[in-house]
Amino acid sequence: MIVALGSDERHETALAACEELRRRGYEVRSFGALDEGASTRWSAVGRAVGEAVASGSCASGVLFCWTGTGVSIAANKVRGVRAALCADAATAAGARRWNDANVLCASLRSTSAAVLAEILEAWFATTPSAEPEDRAAVADLEMPPSKR
C-alpha cells in the first residue's frame, strides 16, 4: 500500500511517522517539507496529499502541521477526501470506522512518538463500517448540497 505523507515542517514527529509507516511495510510518498523542493505551505501540502489520495495514486494519507487543523482543512477541499484530525487512537479508529476517513491529520506540536504509533496502529487496523446508515452518511458527502 502506498501512503502519502506530508508536513509543512521537517519535524521529528513527521520523520517518526515516516519511519513507523515504513516499519509497518507501507511504501511512503513524501510531500511538503519531506520532499526536497516541494512547497512547504500547509495549504499546498494538504491539497497535494488530498489529491494523491483522491486520484488513487495513494491509498491513504497522513498529514501534519503545527496544530493539524490547517492541513485537515486544505485536504478536505479536495473532492473525495475525508480528512480527520486525530489526537488519539480512539478518534483515529472512529474516523476510519464511521466516517471512512482516508487522510489522517495530526499536530506536530502535541503528538508524541508513542501516541503517534498508537494512532497509526488504530488508523490502519480499522476498516470502514459496512452498516447502511454509516455508508449513507458517507455517501451524503459526495452529493451536492442542493440534493441532500
C-alpha positions as CSV (number, residue, x, y, z in Angstrom):
1,M,0.0,0.0,0.0
2,I,1.3,3.5,-0.8
3,V,0.7,6.1,1.8
4,A,1.0,9.8,1.1
5,L,2.9,11.6,3.9
6,G,3.1,15.3,4.2
7,S,4.2,18.0,6.6
8,D,4.8,21.7,6.4
9,E,7.8,21.3,8.6
10,R,10.7,18.8,8.6
11,H,9.8,17.9,12.2
12,E,10.7,14.9,14.4
13,T,7.1,13.8,14.6
14,A,6.7,13.7,10.8
15,L,10.0,11.9,10.4
16,A,8.9,9.4,13.1
17,A,5.7,8.8,11.1
18,C,7.7,8.1,8.0
19,E,9.9,5.5,9.9
20,E,6.8,3.9,11.5
21,L,5.0,3.6,8.2
22,R,8.0,2.0,6.6
23,R,8.5,-0.3,9.5
24,R,4.9,-1.5,9.0
25,G,5.6,-2.3,5.4
26,Y,4.0,0.7,3.7
27,E,5.6,2.5,0.7
28,V,5.7,6.2,1.6
29,R,5.3,9.0,-0.9
30,S,6.6,12.3,0.7
31,F,5.1,15.8,0.3
32,G,5.9,19.2,1.6
33,A,8.9,19.6,3.8
34,L,9.5,15.9,3.5
35,D,10.0,16.2,-0.3
36,E,13.0,18.2,-1.4
37,G,12.0,21.3,-3.3
38,A,8.2,21.0,-2.8
39,S,6.1,23.8,-1.3
40,T,6.0,23.8,2.5
41,R,2.9,25.9,2.8
42,W,0.4,24.0,4.9
43,S,-2.4,24.7,2.4
44,A,-0.3,23.3,-0.5
45,V,0.8,20.3,1.4
46,G,-2.7,19.4,2.5
47,R,-4.0,19.8,-1.0
48,A,-1.2,17.7,-2.6
49,V,-1.8,14.8,-0.2
50,G,-5.5,15.1,-0.7
51,E,-5.1,15.0,-4.5
52,A,-2.8,11.9,-4.2
53,V,-5.4,10.1,-2.2
54,A,-8.4,11.2,-4.3
55,S,-6.7,10.2,-7.5
56,G,-6.0,6.7,-6.2
57,S,-2.2,7.0,-6.6
58,C,-2.0,6.7,-2.8
59,A,-4.4,4.5,-0.7
60,S,-4.3,6.7,2.4
61,G,-2.7,9.9,3.6
62,V,-1.1,11.2,6.7
63,L,-0.6,14.9,7.2
64,F,1.0,17.2,9.8
65,C,1.2,20.9,10.6
66,W,1.7,22.6,13.9
67,T,-1.9,22.1,15.1
68,G,-3.1,19.6,12.4
69,T,-6.1,21.9,11.7
70,G,-4.7,23.7,8.6
71,V,-3.8,20.6,6.7
72,S,-7.1,19.0,7.5
73,I,-9.0,22.0,6.2
74,A,-6.9,22.0,3.0
75,A,-7.2,18.3,2.4
76,N,-10.9,18.4,2.9
77,K,-11.2,20.9,0.0
78,V,-10.3,18.1,-2.4
79,R,-13.4,16.2,-3.7
80,G,-13.4,12.6,-2.3
81,V,-11.2,13.3,0.6
82,R,-12.4,12.8,4.2
83,A,-9.6,14.1,6.3
84,A,-9.8,13.7,10.1
85,L,-7.8,15.5,12.8
86,C,-6.9,12.8,15.3
87,A,-5.2,13.3,18.7
88,D,-5.6,9.8,19.9
89,A,-6.1,6.2,18.8
90,A,-9.8,6.1,19.6
91,T,-10.5,9.1,17.5
92,A,-8.5,7.6,14.6
93,A,-10.4,4.3,14.8
94,G,-13.7,6.1,14.9
95,A,-12.8,8.3,12.0
96,R,-11.9,5.3,9.9
97,R,-14.9,3.2,11.1
98,W,-17.8,5.6,10.9
99,N,-16.6,8.4,8.6
100,D,-14.5,6.2,6.2
101,A,-11.7,8.8,6.6
102,N,-8.9,8.4,4.1
103,V,-6.5,11.1,5.3
104,L,-5.2,11.2,8.9
105,C,-4.2,14.6,10.2
106,A,-2.2,15.3,13.4
107,S,-0.4,18.0,15.3
108,L,3.3,18.4,15.2
109,R,3.1,20.3,18.5
110,S,1.2,17.8,20.6
111,T,1.7,14.3,19.1
112,S,4.4,12.3,20.9
113,A,6.1,9.4,19.2
114,A,4.3,6.9,21.4
115,V,0.8,8.4,20.8
116,L,1.6,8.6,17.1
117,A,2.4,4.9,16.9
118,E,-1.0,4.2,18.6
119,I,-2.8,6.5,16.2
120,L,-1.2,4.8,13.2
121,E,-2.0,1.3,14.5
122,A,-5.7,2.2,15.1
123,W,-5.9,4.0,11.7
124,F,-4.5,1.1,9.6
125,A,-6.1,-1.7,11.7
126,T,-9.7,-0.2,11.4
127,T,-11.8,-0.8,8.3
128,P,-14.8,1.4,7.4
129,S,-18.2,0.3,8.7
130,A,-20.5,-1.6,6.3
131,E,-23.6,-0.6,8.2
132,P,-26.1,1.0,5.8
133,E,-26.6,4.1,8.0
134,D,-22.8,4.7,8.1
135,R,-22.4,4.2,4.3
136,A,-25.4,6.5,3.6
137,A,-23.8,9.3,5.8
138,V,-20.5,9.0,3.8
139,A,-22.4,9.0,0.5
140,D,-24.2,12.2,1.6
141,L,-20.8,13.9,1.5
142,E,-20.4,13.3,-2.2
143,M,-23.8,14.7,-3.0
144,P,-24.2,18.4,-4.0
145,P,-25.7,20.4,-1.0
146,S,-28.8,21.1,-3.0
147,K,-29.6,17.3,-3.3
148,R,-29.0,16.4,0.4
